[in-house]
């Protein structure tokens, strides 16, 4: 999942979400989302599923597969 954080940030911005609003929609704290986007933290599979569902993309798109 190289660059997954950058991909999440790009999709989030493309969909018009602020970081704060997206974190709330996904059920993450703002600090956790920030860490994921900065790639200092890996999302769990459950978090990844919620992120992809909220962005309306498949998980493989987020992972860059």
CHARMM internal coordinates of N, CA and C (Angstrom, degrees):
IC EDIT
DIST 1 N 1 CA 1.4589
DIST 1 CA 1 C 1.5251
ANGL 1 N 1 CA 1 C 110.43
DIST 1 C 2 N 1.2916
ANGL 1 CA 1 C 2 N 115.78
DIHE 1 N 1 CA 1 C 2 N 49.50
DIST 2 N 2 CA 1.4462
ANGL 1 C 2 N 2 CA 120.14
DIHE 1 CA 1 C 2 N 2 CA 177.93
DIST 2 CA 2 C 1.5241
ANGL 2 N 2 CA 2 C 109.65
DIHE 1 C 2 N 2 CA 2 C -66.01
DIST 2 C 3 N 1.3077
ANGL 2 CA 2 C 3 N 115.47
DIHE 2 N 2 CA 2 C 3 N 134.31
DIST 3 N 3 CA 1.4666
ANGL 2 C 3 N 3 CA 123.01
DIHE 2 CA 2 C 3 N 3 CA 178.42
DIST 3 CA 3 C 1.5282
ANGL 3 N 3 CA 3 C 113.85
DIHE 2 C 3 N 3 CA 3 C 66.75
DIST 3 C 4 N 1.3278
ANGL 3 CA 3 C 4 N 118.13
DIHE 3 N 3 CA 3 C 4 N 19.59
DIST 4 N 4 CA 1.4655
ANGL 3 C 4 N 4 CA 119.24
DIHE 3 CA 3 C 4 N 4 CA -179.29
DIST 4 CA 4 C 1.5191
ANGL 4 N 4 CA 4 C 111.44
DIHE 3 C 4 N 4 CA 4 C -61.70
DIST 4 C 5 N 1.3264
ANGL 4 CA 4 C 5 N 117.57
DIHE 4 N 4 CA 4 C 5 N -36.14
DIST 5 N 5 CA 1.4653
ANGL 4 C 5 N 5 CA 120.70
DIHE 4 CA 4 C 5 N 5 CA -179.75
DIST 5 CA 5 C 1.5196
ANGL 5 N 5 CA 5 C 111.87
DIHE 4 C 5 N 5 CA 5 C -63.70
DIST 5 C 6 N 1.3163
ANGL 5 CA 5 C 6 N 115.69
DIHE 5 N 5 CA 5 C 6 N -42.08
DIST 6 N 6 CA 1.4686
ANGL 5 C 6 N 6 CA 119.82
DIHE 5 CA 5 C 6 N 6 CA 177.70
DIST 6 CA 6 C 1.5245
ANGL 6 N 6 CA 6 C 110.69
DIHE 5 C 6 N 6 CA 6 C -65.18
DIST 6 C 7 N 1.3206
ANGL 6 CA 6 C 7 N 115.94
DIHE 6 N 6 CA 6 C 7 N -38.27
DIST 7 N 7 CA 1.4650
ANGL 6 C 7 N 7 CA 120.05
DIHE 6 CA 6 C 7 N 7 CA 179.52
DIST 7 CA 7 C 1.5333
ANGL 7 N 7 CA 7 C 110.29
DIHE 6 C 7 N 7 CA 7 C -66.64
DIST 7 C 8 N 1.3254
ANGL 7 CA 7 C 8 N 116.58
DIHE 7 N 7 CA 7 C 8 N -42.18
DIST 8 N 8 CA 1.4691
ANGL 7 C 8 N 8 CA 120.19
DIHE 7 CA 7 C 8 N 8 CA 178.07
DIST 8 CA 8 C 1.5245
ANGL 8 N 8 CA 8 C 109.67
DIHE 7 C 8 N 8 CA 8 C -60.90
DIST 8 C 9 N 1.3268
ANGL 8 CA 8 C 9 N 116.75
DIHE 8 N 8 CA 8 C 9 N -46.41
DIST 9 N 9 CA 1.4724
ANGL 8 C 9 N 9 CA 120.74
DIHE 8 CA 8 C 9 N 9 CA 179.43
DIST 9 CA 9 C 1.5276
ANGL 9 N 9 CA 9 C 110.88
DIHE 8 C 9 N 9 CA 9 C -60.33
DIST 9 C 10 N 1.3334
ANGL 9 CA 9 C 10 N 116.64
DIHE 9 N 9 CA 9 C 10 N -43.81
DIST 10 N 10 CA 1.4651
ANGL 9 C 10 N 10 CA 120.30
DIHE 9 CA 9 C 10 N 10 CA -179.20
DIST 10 CA 10 C 1.5258
ANGL 10 N 10 CA 10 C 111.32
DIHE 9 C 10 N 10 CA 10 C -63.54
DIST 10 C 11 N 1.3425
ANGL 10 CA 10 C 11 N 116.82
DIHE 10 N 10 CA 10 C 11 N -45.95
DIST 11 N 11 CA 1.4663
ANGL 10 C 11 N 11 CA 120.05
DIHE 10 CA 10 C 11 N 11 CA 177.68
DIST 11 CA 11 C 1.5252
ANGL 11 N 11 CA 11 C 111.02
DIHE 10 C 11 N 11 CA 11 C -62.76
DIST 11 C 12 N 1.3388
ANGL 11 CA 11 C 12 N 116.33
DIHE 11 N 11 CA 11 C 12 N -41.34
DIST 12 N 12 CA 1.4692
ANGL 11 C 12 N 12 CA 120.29
DIHE 11 CA 11 C 12 N 12 CA -179.27
DIST 12 CA 12 C 1.5250
ANGL 12 N 12 CA 12 C 109.93
DIHE 11 C 12 N 12 CA 12 C -60.22
DIST 12 C 13 N 1.3177
ANGL 12 CA 12 C 13 N 116.28
DIHE 12 N 12 CA 12 C 13 N -46.85
DIST 13 N 13 CA 1.4654
ANGL 12 C 13 N 13 CA 120.12
DIHE 12 CA 12 C 13 N 13 CA -179.48
DIST 13 CA 13 C 1.5207
ANGL 13 N 13 CA 13 C 111.60
DIHE 12 C 13 N 13 CA 13 C -66.89
DIST 13 C 14 N 1.3278
ANGL 13 CA 13 C 14 N 116.19
DIHE 13 N 13 CA 13 C 14 N -39.07
DIST 14 N 14 CA 1.4599
ANGL 13 C 14 N 14 CA 121.05
DIHE 13 CA 13 C 14 N 14 CA 178.03
DIST 14 CA 14 C 1.5263
ANGL 14 N 14 CA 14 C 111.26
DIHE 13 C 14 N 14 CA 14 C -59.80
DIST 14 C 15 N 1.3317
ANGL 14 CA 14 C 15 N 116.03
DIHE 14 N 14 CA 14 C 15 N -36.82
DIST 15 N 15 CA 1.4734
ANGL 14 C 15 N 15 CA 121.18
DIHE 14 CA 14 C 15 N 15 CA -179.79
DIST 15 CA 15 C 1.5264
ANGL 15 N 15 CA 15 C 112.15
DIHE 14 C 15 N 15 CA 15 C -83.77
DIST 15 C 16 N 1.3362
ANGL 15 CA 15 C 16 N 117.68
DIHE 15 N 15 CA 15 C 16 N -3.32
DIST 16 N 16 CA 1.4589
ANGL 15 C 16 N 16 CA 121.33
DIHE 15 CA 15 C 16 N 16 CA 174.92
DIST 16 CA 16 C 1.5191
ANGL 16 N 16 CA 16 C 114.93
DIHE 15 C 16 N 16 CA 16 C 84.50
DIST 16 C 17 N 1.3177
ANGL 16 CA 16 C 17 N 117.53
DIHE 16 N 16 CA 16 C 17 N 17.89
DIST 17 N 17 CA 1.4655
ANGL 16 C 17 N 17 CA 120.75
DIHE 16 CA 16 C 17 N 17 CA 178.96
DIST 17 CA 17 C 1.5241
ANGL 17 N 17 CA 17 C 110.55
DIHE 16 C 17 N 17 CA 17 C -87.61
DIST 17 C 18 N 1.3264
ANGL 17 CA 17 C 18 N 115.99
DIHE 17 N 17 CA 17 C 18 N 137.57
DIST 18 N 18 CA 1.4581
ANGL 17 C 18 N 18 CA 119.40
DIHE 17 CA 17 C 18 N 18 CA 165.73
DIST 18 CA 18 C 1.5211
ANGL 18 N 18 CA 18 C 106.12
DIHE 17 C 18 N 18 CA 18 C -77.99
DIST 18 C 19 N 1.3094
ANGL 18 CA 18 C 19 N 116.18
DIHE 18 N 18 CA 18 C 19 N 162.00
DIST 19 N 19 CA 1.4551
ANGL 18 C 19 N 19 CA 119.24
DIHE 18 CA 18 C 19 N 19 CA 179.60
DIST 19 CA 19 C 1.5292
ANGL 19 N 19 CA 19 C 110.43
DIHE 18 C 19 N 19 CA 19 C -61.80
DIST 19 C 20 N 1.3192
ANGL 19 CA 19 C 20 N 116.77
DIHE 19 N 19 CA 19 C 20 N -39.94
DIST 20 N 20 CA 1.4621
ANGL 19 C 20 N 20 CA 121.18
DIHE 19 CA 19 C 20 N 20 CA -178.48
DIST 20 CA 20 C 1.5351
ANGL 20 N 20 CA 20 C 110.87
DIHE 19 C 20 N 20 CA 20 C -65.44
DIST 20 C 21 N 1.3098
ANGL 20 CA 20 C 21 N 116.63
DIHE 20 N 20 CA 20 C 21 N -47.20
DIST 21 N 21 CA 1.4674
ANGL 20 C 21 N 21 CA 120.31
DIHE 20 CA 20 C 21 N 21 CA -178.95
DIST 21 CA 21 C 1.5270
ANGL 21 N 21 CA 21 C 111.11
DIHE 20 C 21 N 21 CA 21 C -65.40
DIST 21 C 22 N 1.3268
ANGL 21 CA 21 C 22 N 116.37
DIHE 21 N 21 CA 21 C 22 N -40.67
DIST 22 N 22 CA 1.4587
ANGL 21 C 22 N 22 CA 120.15
DIHE 21 CA 21 C 22 N 22 CA -179.34
DIST 22 CA 22 C 1.5261
ANGL 22 N 22 CA 22 C 110.71
DIHE 21 C 22 N 22 CA 22 C -65.59
DIST 22 C 23 N 1.3291
ANGL 22 CA 22 C 23 N 116.40
DIHE 22 N 22 CA 22 C 23 N -42.97
DIST 23 N 23 CA 1.4666
ANGL 22 C 23 N 23 CA 120.08
DIHE 22 CA 22 C 23 N 23 CA 178.46
DIST 23 CA 23 C 1.5254
ANGL 23 N 23 CA 23 C 110.00
DIHE 22 C 23 N 23 CA 23 C -57.84
DIST 23 C 24 N 1.3152
ANGL 23 CA 23 C 24 N 116.57
DIHE 23 N 23 CA 23 C 24 N -43.12
DIST 24 N 24 CA 1.4704
ANGL 23 C 24 N 24 CA 120.70
DIHE 23 CA 23 C 24 N 24 CA 179.85
DIST 24 CA 24 C 1.5241
ANGL 24 N 24 CA 24 C 110.61
DIHE 23 C 24 N 24 CA 24 C -65.00
DIST 24 C 25 N 1.3259
ANGL 24 CA 24 C 25 N 117.67
DIHE 24 N 24 CA 24 C 25 N -44.29
DIST 25 N 25 CA 1.4711
ANGL 24 C 25 N 25 CA 121.91
DIHE 24 CA 24 C 25 N 25 CA -179.72
DIST 25 CA 25 C 1.5298
ANGL 25 N 25 CA 25 C 111.53
DIHE 24 C 25 N 25 CA 25 C -61.36
DIST 25 C 26 N 1.3255
ANGL 25 CA 25 C 26 N 115.94
DIHE 25 N 25 CA 25 C 26 N -38.68
DIST 26 N 26 CA 1.4636
ANGL 25 C 26 N 26 CA 121.17
DIHE 25 CA 25 C 26 N 26 CA -176.40
DIST 26 CA 26 C 1.5330
ANGL 26 N 26 CA 26 C 111.26
DIHE 25 C 26 N 26 CA 26 C -83.39
DIST 26 C 27 N 1.3255
ANGL 26 CA 26 C 27 N 116.67
DIHE 26 N 26 CA 26 C 27 N -19.99
DIST 27 N 27 CA 1.4608
ANGL 26 C 27 N 27 CA 120.20
DIHE 26 CA 26 C 27 N 27 CA -179.48
DIST 27 CA 27 C 1.5181
ANGL 27 N 27 CA 27 C 112.71
DIHE 26 C 27 N 27 CA 27 C 86.93
DIST 27 C 28 N 1.3330
ANGL 27 CA 27 C 28 N 115.93
DIHE 27 N 27 CA 27 C 28 N 31.90
DIST 28 N 28 CA 1.4553
ANGL 27 C 28 N 28 CA 121.89
DIHE 27 CA 27 C 28 N 28 CA 177.39
DIST 28 CA 28 C 1.5180
ANGL 28 N 28 CA 28 C 109.36
DIHE 27 C 28 N 28 CA 28 C -115.87
DIST 28 C 29 N 1.3197
ANGL 28 CA 28 C 29 N 115.43
DIHE 28 N 28 CA 28 C 29 N 156.34
DIST 29 N 29 CA 1.4573
ANGL 28 C 29 N 29 CA 117.80
DIHE 28 CA 28 C 29 N 29 CA 172.16
DIST 29 CA 29 C 1.5290
ANGL 29 N 29 CA 29 C 107.19
DIHE 28 C 29 N 29 CA 29 C -74.48
DIST 29 C 30 N 1.3066
ANGL 29 CA 29 C 30 N 115.69
DIHE 29 N 29 CA 29 C 30 N 156.65
DIST 30 N 30 CA 1.4556
ANGL 29 C 30 N 30 CA 121.06
DIHE 29 CA 29 C 30 N 30 CA 179.40
DIST 30 CA 30 C 1.5282
ANGL 30 N 30 CA 30 C 110.27
DIHE 29 C 30 N 30 CA 30 C -60.84
DIST 30 C 31 N 1.3259
ANGL 30 CA 30 C 31 N 116.81
DIHE 30 N 30 CA 30 C 31 N -38.42
DIST 31 N 31 CA 1.4626
ANGL 30 C 31 N 31 CA 119.60
DIHE 30 CA 30 C 31 N 31 CA -179.02
DIST 31 CA 31 C 1.5283
ANGL 31 N 31 CA 31 C 111.63
DIHE 30 C 31 N 31 CA 31 C -67.21
DIST 31 C 32 N 1.3264
ANGL 31 CA 31 C 32 N 117.75
DIHE 31 N 31 CA 31 C 32 N -38.74
DIST 32 N 32 CA 1.4681
ANGL 31 C 32 N 32 CA 120.53
DIHE 31 CA 31 C 32 N 32 CA 178.30
DIST 32 CA 32 C 1.5265
ANGL 32 N 32 CA 32 C 109.99
DIHE 31 C 32 N 32 CA 32 C -65.76
DIST 32 C 33 N 1.3184
ANGL 32 CA 32 C 33 N 117.58
DIHE 32 N 32 CA 32 C 33 N -45.13
DIST 33 N 33 CA 1.4632
ANGL 32 C 33 N 33 CA 120.06
DIHE 32 CA 32 C 33 N 33 CA 178.00
DIST 33 CA 33 C 1.5197
ANGL 33 N 33 CA 33 C 110.63
DIHE 32 C 33 N 33 CA 33 C -60.09
DIST 33 C 34 N 1.3197
ANGL 33 CA 33 C 34 N 117.06
DIHE 33 N 33 CA 33 C 34 N -42.65
DIST 34 N 34 CA 1.4583
ANGL 33 C 34 N 34 CA 120.85
DIHE 33 CA 33 C 34 N 34 CA 178.09
DIST 34 CA 34 C 1.5190
ANGL 34 N 34 CA 34 C 111.59
DIHE 33 C 34 N 34 CA 34 C -59.97
DIST 34 C 35 N 1.3132
ANGL 34 CA 34 C 35 N 117.08
DIHE 34 N 34 CA 34 C 35 N -41.80
DIST 35 N 35 CA 1.4634
ANGL 34 C 35 N 35 CA 120.84
DIHE 34 CA 34 C 35 N 35 CA 178.56
DIST 35 CA 35 C 1.5260
ANGL 35 N 35 CA 35 C 110.80
DIHE 34 C 35 N 35 CA 35 C -65.12
DIST 35 C 36 N 1.3194
ANGL 35 CA 35 C 36 N 116.72
DIHE 35 N 35 CA 35 C 36 N -39.75
DIST 36 N 36 CA 1.4692
ANGL 35 C 36 N 36 CA 120.53
DIHE 35 CA 35 C 36 N 36 CA 178.15
DIST 36 CA 36 C 1.5178
ANGL 36 N 36 CA 36 C 109.89
DIHE 35 C 36 N 36 CA 36 C -64.31
DIST 36 C 37 N 1.3205
ANGL 36 CA 36 C 37 N 117.42
DIHE 36 N 36 CA 36 C 37 N -45.66
DIST 37 N 37 CA 1.4650
ANGL 36 C 37 N 37 CA 120.72
DIHE 36 CA 36 C 37 N 37 CA -178.95
DIST 37 CA 37 C 1.5252
ANGL 37 N 37 CA 37 C 112.18
DIHE 36 C 37 N 37 CA 37 C -66.99
DIST 37 C 38 N 1.3219
ANGL 37 CA 37 C 38 N 117.37
DIHE 37 N 37 CA 37 C 38 N -30.73
DIST 38 N 38 CA 1.4661
ANGL 37 C 38 N 38 CA 121.17
DIHE 37 CA 37 C 38 N 38 CA 177.48
DIST 38 CA 38 C 1.5248
ANGL 38 N 38 CA 38 C 111.81
DIHE 37 C 38 N 38 CA 38 C -84.25
DIST 38 C 39 N 1.3241
ANGL 38 CA 38 C 39 N 115.40
DIHE 38 N 38 CA 38 C 39 N -2.91
DIST 39 N 39 CA 1.4670
ANGL 38 C 39 N 39 CA 123.47
DIHE 38 CA 38 C 39 N 39 CA 178.36
DIST 39 CA 39 C 1.5181
ANGL 39 N 39 CA 39 C 113.22
DIHE 38 C 39 N 39 CA 39 C 65.23
DIST 39 C 40 N 1.3344
ANGL 39 CA 39 C 40 N 116.16
DIHE 39 N 39 CA 39 C 40 N 27.66
DIST 40 N 40 CA 1.4581
ANGL 39 C 40 N 40 CA 119.71
DIHE 39 CA 39 C 40 N 40 CA 173.89
DIST 40 CA 40 C 1.5289
ANGL 40 N 40 CA 40 C 110.56
DIHE 39 C 40 N 40 CA 40 C -96.21
DIST 40 C 41 N 1.3207
ANGL 40 CA 40 C 41 N 115.75
DIHE 40 N 40 CA 40 C 41 N -0.07
DIST 41 N 41 CA 1.4667
ANGL 40 C 41 N 41 CA 121.81
DIHE 40 CA 40 C 41 N 41 CA 178.90
DIST 41 CA 41 C 1.5188
ANGL 41 N 41 CA 41 C 108.40
DIHE 40 C 41 N 41 CA 41 C -148.02
DIST 41 C 42 N 1.3199
ANGL 41 CA 41 C 42 N 116.04
DIHE 41 N 41 CA 41 C 42 N 137.62
DIST 42 N 42 CA 1.4674
ANGL 41 C 42 N 42 CA 120.97
DIHE 41 CA 41 C 42 N 42 CA 176.45
DIST 42 CA 42 C 1.5147
ANGL 42 N 42 CA 42 C 108.72
DIHE 41 C 42 N 42 CA 42 C -92.14
DIST 42 C 43 N 1.3310
ANGL 42 CA 42 C 43 N 118.28
DIHE 42 N 42 CA 42 C 43 N 135.40
DIST 43 N 43 CA 1.4633
ANGL 42 C 43 N 43 CA 119.42
DIHE 42 CA 42 C 43 N 43 CA 175.91
DIST 43 CA 43 C 1.5262
ANGL 43 N 43 CA 43 C 110.15
DIHE 42 C 43 N 43 CA 43 C -72.89
DIST 43 C 44 N 1.3217
ANGL 43 CA 43 C 44 N 116.03
DIHE 43 N 43 CA 43 C 44 N 149.72
DIST 44 N 44 CA 1.4561
ANGL 43 C 44 N 44 CA 119.92
DIHE 43 CA 43 C 44 N 44 CA 172.84
DIST 44 CA 44 C 1.5231
ANGL 44 N 44 CA 44 C 107.78
DIHE 43 C 44 N 44 CA 44 C -71.18
DIST 44 C 45 N 1.3100
ANGL 44 CA 44 C 45 N 116.88
DIHE 44 N 44 CA 44 C 45 N 166.73
DIST 45 N 45 CA 1.4728
ANGL 44 C 45 N 45 CA 119.80
DIHE 44 CA 44 C 45 N 45 CA 177.67
DIST 45 CA 45 C 1.5237
ANGL 45 N 45 CA 45 C 110.18
DIHE 44 C 45 N 45 CA 45 C -59.91
DIST 45 C 46 N 1.3344
ANGL 45 CA 45 C 46 N 116.89
DIHE 45 N 45 CA 45 C 46 N -40.29
DIST 46 N 46 CA 1.4725
ANGL 45 C 46 N 46 CA 120.47
DIHE 45 CA 45 C 46 N 46 CA 178.97
DIST 46 CA 46 C 1.5222
ANGL 46 N 46 CA 46 C 111.03
DIHE 45 C 46 N 46 CA 46 C -62.98
DIST 46 C 47 N 1.3135
ANGL 46 CA 46 C 47 N 116.98
DIHE 46 N 46 CA 46 C 47 N -44.29
DIST 47 N 47 CA 1.4681
ANGL 46 C 47 N 47 CA 120.67
DIHE 46 CA 46 C 47 N 47 CA 178.20
DIST 47 CA 47 C 1.5223
ANGL 47 N 47 CA 47 C 110.19
DIHE 46 C 47 N 47 CA 47 C -63.01
DIST 47 C 48 N 1.3117
ANGL 47 CA 47 C 48 N 116.42
DIHE 47 N 47 CA 47 C 48 N -41.97
DIST 48 N 48 CA 1.4537
ANGL 47 C 48 N 48 CA 121.25
DIHE 47 CA 47 C 48 N 48 CA 179.50
DIST 48 CA 48 C 1.5232
ANGL 48 N 48 CA 48 C 111.08
DIHE 47 C 48 N 48 CA 48 C -62.49
DIST 48 C 49 N 1.3149
ANGL 48 CA 48 C 49 N 117.06
DIHE 48 N 48 CA 48 C 49 N -40.36
DIST 49 N 49 CA 1.4682
ANGL 48 C 49 N 49 CA 121.06
DIHE 48 CA 48 C 49 N 49 CA 177.55
DIST 49 CA 49 C 1.5211
ANGL 49 N 49 CA 49 C 110.95
DIHE 48 C 49 N 49 CA 49 C -63.44
DIST 49 C 50 N 1.3413
ANGL 49 CA 49 C 50 N 116.72
DIHE 49 N 49 CA 49 C 50 N -43.16
DIST 50 N 50 CA 1.4725
ANGL 49 C 50 N 50 CA 120.06
DIHE 49 CA 49 C 50 N 50 CA 179.07
DIST 50 CA 50 C 1.5230
ANGL 50 N 50 CA 50 C 111.43
DIHE 49 C 50 N 50 CA 50 C -66.92
DIST 50 C 51 N 1.3287
ANGL 50 CA 50 C 51 N 116.80
DIHE 50 N 50 CA 50 C 51 N -38.83
DIST 51 N 51 CA 1.4634
ANGL 50 C 51 N 51 CA 120.99
DIHE 50 CA 50 C 51 N 51 CA 178.19
DIST 51 CA 51 C 1.5242
ANGL 51 N 51 CA 51 C 109.82
DIHE 50 C 51 N 51 CA 51 C -61.74
DIST 51 C 52 N 1.3243
ANGL 51 CA 51 C 52 N 116.53
DIHE 51 N 51 CA 51 C 52 N -49.68
DIST 52 N 52 CA 1.4699
ANGL 51 C 52 N 52 CA 120.90
DIHE 51 CA 51 C 52 N 52 CA -178.96
DIST 52 CA 52 C 1.5279
ANGL 52 N 52 CA 52 C 110.88
DIHE 51 C 52 N 52 CA 52 C -62.24
DIST 52 C 53 N 1.3206
ANGL 52 CA 52 C 53 N 117.07
DIHE 52 N 52 CA 52 C 53 N -42.90
DIST 53 N 53 CA 1.4659
ANGL 52 C 53 N 53 CA 120.63
DIHE 52 CA 52 C 53 N 53 CA -179.42
DIST 53 CA 53 C 1.5289
ANGL 53 N 53 CA 53 C 110.90
DIHE 52 C 53 N 53 CA 53 C -63.65
DIST 53 C 54 N 1.3166
ANGL 53 CA 53 C 54 N 116.75
DIHE 53 N 53 CA 53 C 54 N -42.39
DIST 54 N 54 CA 1.4655
ANGL 53 C 54 N 54 CA 120.42
DIHE 53 CA 53 C 54 N 54 CA 179.78
DIST 54 CA 54 C 1.5184
ANGL 54 N 54 CA 54 C 111.22
DIHE 53 C 54 N 54 CA 54 C -65.81
DIST 54 C 55 N 1.3309
ANGL 54 CA 54 C 55 N 116.20
DIHE 54 N 54 CA 54 C 55 N -36.57
DIST 55 N 55 CA 1.4639
ANGL 54 C 55 N 55 CA 120.68
DIHE 54 CA 54 C 55 N 55 CA 178.62
DIST 55 CA 55 C 1.5256
ANGL 55 N 55 CA 55 C 112.23
DIHE 54 C 55 N 55 CA 55 C -80.52
DIST 55 C 56 N 1.3337
ANGL 55 CA 55 C 56 N 116.16
DIHE 55 N 55 CA 55 C 56 N -8.61
DIST 56 N 56 CA 1.4675
ANGL 55 C 56 N 56 CA 122.20
DIHE 55 CA 55 C 56 N 56 CA -178.27
DIST 56 CA 56 C 1.5308
ANGL 56 N 56 CA 56 C 111.37
DIHE 55 C 56 N 56 CA 56 C 60.45
DIST 56 C 57 N 1.3327
ANGL 56 CA 56 C 57 N 115.11
DIHE 56 N 56 CA 56 C 57 N 45.12
DIST 57 N 57 CA 1.4602
ANGL 56 C 57 N 57 CA 122.44
DIHE 56 CA 56 C 57 N 57 CA 175.93
DIST 57 CA 57 C 1.5213
ANGL 57 N 57 CA 57 C 108.11
DIHE 56 C 57 N 57 CA 57 C -132.80
DIST 57 C 58 N 1.3198
ANGL 57 CA 57 C 58 N 116.70
DIHE 57 N 57 CA 57 C 58 N 163.40
DIST 58 N 58 CA 1.4554
ANGL 57 C 58 N 58 CA 119.81
DIHE 57 CA 57 C 58 N 58 CA 176.20
DIST 58 CA 58 C 1.5217
ANGL 58 N 58 CA 58 C 109.18
DIHE 57 C 58 N 58 CA 58 C -82.80
DIST 58 C 59 N 1.3076
ANGL 58 CA 58 C 59 N 116.25
DIHE 58 N 58 CA 58 C 59 N 153.69
DIST 59 N 59 CA 1.4615
ANGL 58 C 59 N 59 CA 121.25
DIHE 58 CA 58 C 59 N 59 CA -176.73
DIST 59 CA 59 C 1.5241
ANGL 59 N 59 CA 59 C 111.68
DIHE 58 C 59 N 59 CA 59 C -56.72
DIST 59 C 60 N 1.3328
ANGL 59 CA 59 C 60 N 117.27
DIHE 59 N 59 CA 59 C 60 N -37.81
DIST 60 N 60 CA 1.4635
ANGL 59 C 60 N 60 CA 120.18
DIHE 59 CA 59 C 60 N 60 CA -179.53
DIST 60 CA 60 C 1.5352
ANGL 60 N 60 CA 60 C 111.95
DIHE 59 C 60 N 60 CA 60 C -60.07
DIST 60 C 61 N 1.3241
ANGL 60 CA 60 C 61 N 117.18
DIHE 60 N 60 CA 60 C 61 N -31.36
DIST 61 N 61 CA 1.4728
ANGL 60 C 61 N 61 CA 119.46
DIHE 60 CA 60 C 61 N 61 CA 177.63
DIST 61 CA 61 C 1.5307
ANGL 61 N 61 CA 61 C 110.49
DIHE 60 C 61 N 61 CA 61 C -67.64
DIST 61 C 62 N 1.3237
ANGL 61 CA 61 C 62 N 116.09
DIHE 61 N 61 CA 61 C 62 N -39.08
DIST 62 N 62 CA 1.4599
ANGL 61 C 62 N 62 CA 120.39
DIHE 61 CA 61 C 62 N 62 CA 178.46
DIST 62 CA 62 C 1.5268
ANGL 62 N 62 CA 62 C 109.83
DIHE 61 C 62 N 62 CA 62 C -67.56
DIST 62 C 63 N 1.3261
ANGL 62 CA 62 C 63 N 115.77
DIHE 62 N 62 CA 62 C 63 N -40.76
DIST 63 N 63 CA 1.4700
ANGL 62 C 63 N 63 CA 120.31
DIHE 62 CA 62 C 63 N 63 CA -178.77
DIST 63 CA 63 C 1.5260
ANGL 63 N 63 CA 63 C 111.64
DIHE 62 C 63 N 63 CA 63 C -73.68
DIST 63 C 64 N 1.3166
ANGL 63 CA 63 C 64 N 117.10
DIHE 63 N 63 CA 63 C 64 N -19.06
DIST 64 N 64 CA 1.4483
ANGL 63 C 64 N 64 CA 120.54
DIHE 63 CA 63 C 64 N 64 CA -179.85
DIST 64 CA 64 C 1.5134
ANGL 64 N 64 CA 64 C 113.07
DIHE 63 C 64 N 64 CA 64 C 88.17
DIST 64 C 65 N 1.3297
ANGL 64 CA 64 C 65 N 115.90
DIHE 64 N 64 CA 64 C 65 N 20.37
DIST 65 N 65 CA 1.4773
ANGL 64 C 65 N 65 CA 120.68
DIHE 64 CA 64 C 65 N 65 CA 178.97
DIST 65 CA 65 C 1.4968
ANGL 65 N 65 CA 65 C 111.02
DIHE 64 C 65 N 65 CA 65 C -86.91
END
COOR INIT
IC SEED 1 N 1 CA 1 C
IC BUILD
